[in-house]
Amino acid sequence: MLDVEWIRTRCLDWEKGYGAVFLEKNNEVGQYVDVPTLDWLPTEAWSLEDTCGRIIPLVYERLIRDLRQGAEIAGKRRRKHMLQAISQFQRMHSALLRLVNVGVAKK
């Protein structure tokens, strides 16, 4: 099903299952070229505070979401521990957001 020319041309090594690297730039996605280039450099630099302010919520939201999904299919004993972990991660997430928001200037 996946052995089609369109997919093969977007692979670095079809036999090993290595896909090509893609970049999004100027609202377009394209395959990264084989020659040295600086296209991978971001057009905007973030401060440490901005970086933390963007990454911390993503990490904890993803962790909490994944734990919730796992808790839905887990057994009763494991579900209890997972729900406790979710609660702890939610508290840590809130605390870290408060900490990060103190150092981030509102735009």
Contacts in CASP RR format, 6 or more apart in sequence:
PFRMAT RR
TARGET T0000
AUTHOR 0000-0000-0000
METHOD contacts of the structure
MODEL  1
MLDVEWIRTRCLDWEKGYGAVFLEKNNEVGQYVDVPTLDWLPTEAWSLED
TCGRIIPLVYERLIRDLRQGAEIAGKRRRKHMLQAISQFQRMHSALLRLV
NVGVAKK
8 14 0 8 1.000
10 19 0 8 1.000
10 20 0 8 1.000
10 31 0 8 1.000
11 17 0 8 1.000
11 18 0 8 1.000
11 19 0 8 1.000
11 20 0 8 1.000
12 18 0 8 1.000
12 19 0 8 1.000
12 20 0 8 1.000
12 21 0 8 1.000
13 19 0 8 1.000
20 31 0 8 1.000
20 32 0 8 1.000
21 31 0 8 1.000
21 32 0 8 1.000
22 29 0 8 1.000
22 30 0 8 1.000
22 31 0 8 1.000
22 32 0 8 1.000
23 29 0 8 1.000
23 30 0 8 1.000
23 32 0 8 1.000
23 39 0 8 1.000
23 40 0 8 1.000
24 30 0 8 1.000
25 39 0 8 1.000
25 43 0 8 1.000
32 39 0 8 1.000
32 40 0 8 1.000
33 39 0 8 1.000
46 54 0 8 1.000
49 100 0 8 1.000
49 103 0 8 1.000
49 104 0 8 1.000
50 104 0 8 1.000
52 100 0 8 1.000
53 97 0 8 1.000
53 100 0 8 1.000
53 101 0 8 1.000
53 104 0 8 1.000
56 93 0 8 1.000
56 96 0 8 1.000
56 97 0 8 1.000
56 100 0 8 1.000
57 93 0 8 1.000
57 97 0 8 1.000
60 89 0 8 1.000
60 90 0 8 1.000
60 92 0 8 1.000
60 93 0 8 1.000
60 96 0 8 1.000
61 93 0 8 1.000
63 89 0 8 1.000
64 86 0 8 1.000
64 89 0 8 1.000
64 90 0 8 1.000
64 93 0 8 1.000
67 82 0 8 1.000
67 85 0 8 1.000
67 86 0 8 1.000
67 89 0 8 1.000
68 86 0 8 1.000
70 82 0 8 1.000
71 78 0 8 1.000
71 79 0 8 1.000
71 82 0 8 1.000
71 83 0 8 1.000
71 86 0 8 1.000
74 82 0 8 1.000
END
